[in-house]
Amino acid sequence: MSLYVVFLDSLGKAVEPLHLSIPNGPNSPIFNSPDMAPDGRSVIFLAATQGTKAFDYDVFRFDLATNTLSKLTVNNGYATDLAISPDGKSAVVLRWTSRWGSNPNLSKVYLLNLNTKAVTPLPITGTR
């Protein structure tokens, strides 16, 4: 799987994939929920990394100007649905768990501060 960034002022030009080497990732990278930061300087995304039991899906930032990759979470577990706030200061992500060893079927929303890397559970309650 590859990540591409297509700039709207460069339509029609050849597009090259981002060359990302995910630390402790699989030989063929697995990406999820890529999103351009509101300032247009970086891409925030989930990528599979080797966890203690299986793959974790940690949050990464790729700086487009410096080609620098930064890991923003550690031991994130199975995670999906990353979304960045409009001000670019935080993101939300779903972390999944399971009961009794089944496939992940329980999710909880977490807030990630993109500057400090602090991850905080959001106390969202409700009924179906």
C-alpha positions in Angstrom: 0.0 0.0 0.0 1.3 3.5 -0.8 0.4 7.0 0.3 0.2 9.8 -2.3 -0.2 13.5 -1.9 -1.7 15.3 -4.9 -1.5 19.1 -4.8 -4.4 20.7 -6.6 -2.1 23.3 -8.3 0.0 20.4 -9.7 -2.8 18.4 -11.4 -1.6 16.7 -14.6 1.9 16.3 -13.3 3.3 12.8 -12.4 2.6 11.9 -8.8 5.1 9.9 -6.8 4.2 7.9 -3.7 5.6 9.1 -0.4 8.6 6.9 0.5 8.0 6.0 4.1 9.8 3.5 6.2 7.7 2.7 9.2 9.8 1.6 12.2 8.9 -1.9 13.3 6.3 -2.0 10.5 5.6 -4.9 8.1 7.6 -5.2 4.8 4.6 -4.0 2.9 3.3 -0.9 4.9 -0.3 -0.8 6.0 -1.8 2.7 6.2 -5.2 4.0 7.4 -7.0 7.3 7.7 -4.4 9.6 6.0 -5.3 13.3 6.4 -3.6 16.5 5.4 -2.9 18.8 8.3 -4.9 22.1 8.0 -1.7 24.1 7.4 -0.8 21.8 4.4 2.7 21.1 5.8 2.3 17.5 6.9 0.2 14.3 6.5 -1.1 12.6 9.7 -2.0 8.9 9.4 -2.2 5.5 11.1 0.3 2.9 10.2 0.7 -0.7 11.3 3.6 -1.4 13.6 4.6 -4.6 15.5 2.8 -4.6 18.9 3.1 -7.0 21.8 0.4 -9.3 20.6 -0.3 -8.2 17.0 -0.1 -5.1 14.9 -0.6 -1.7 16.6 -1.9 1.1 14.4 0.1 4.1 15.7 -0.3 7.7 14.6 2.5 9.2 12.5 3.2 12.7 11.1 5.1 13.1 7.8 6.5 16.6 7.3 6.4 17.3 3.5 9.1 20.0 3.5 11.7 18.1 5.5 10.6 14.5 4.6 10.7 13.7 8.3 8.6 11.0 9.8 7.5 11.3 13.5 5.7 8.7 15.5 3.1 10.3 17.7 1.7 7.3 19.6 3.2 4.2 21.2 1.4 0.9 21.7 -1.8 2.3 20.3 -3.4 -1.1 19.8 -5.9 -1.6 17.0 -7.0 1.8 16.0 -9.1 3.3 13.1 -10.9 6.5 12.0 -8.3 9.1 12.7 -9.6 12.7 12.2 -7.7 16.0 12.7 -9.3 19.0 14.3 -9.7 22.1 12.1 -7.1 24.0 14.0 -4.5 21.1 13.6 -3.7 20.9 17.3 -5.4 17.6 18.0 -6.9 14.5 16.5 -9.4 11.9 17.5 -8.9 8.1 17.0 -11.0 5.0 17.8 -9.1 2.4 19.8 -10.7 -1.1 19.6 -10.7 -4.0 22.0 -12.5 -7.2 22.2 -14.2 -9.5 24.7 -13.1 -13.0 25.2 -10.5 -13.0 22.4 -12.9 -12.3 19.6 -12.3 -9.8 16.8 -12.2 -6.2 18.0 -15.8 -5.1 18.6 -15.6 -2.5 21.4 -14.4 1.0 20.6 -13.5 4.0 22.6 -12.7 7.5 21.4 -9.3 9.0 22.3 -8.0 12.6 21.9 -4.4 13.0 20.7 -2.6 16.3 21.3 -0.5 16.6 18.1 2.1 18.8 19.8 2.6 17.1 23.1 1.6 13.5 21.9 -0.6 13.1 25.0 -3.4 10.6 24.5 -6.6 11.1 26.6 -9.8 9.0 26.6 -12.9 11.0 25.9 -15.8 10.3 28.3 -18.5 9.8 25.7 -21.5 8.0 26.9 -24.9 7.3 25.4 -27.2 4.6 24.2 -27.8 2.9 20.9 
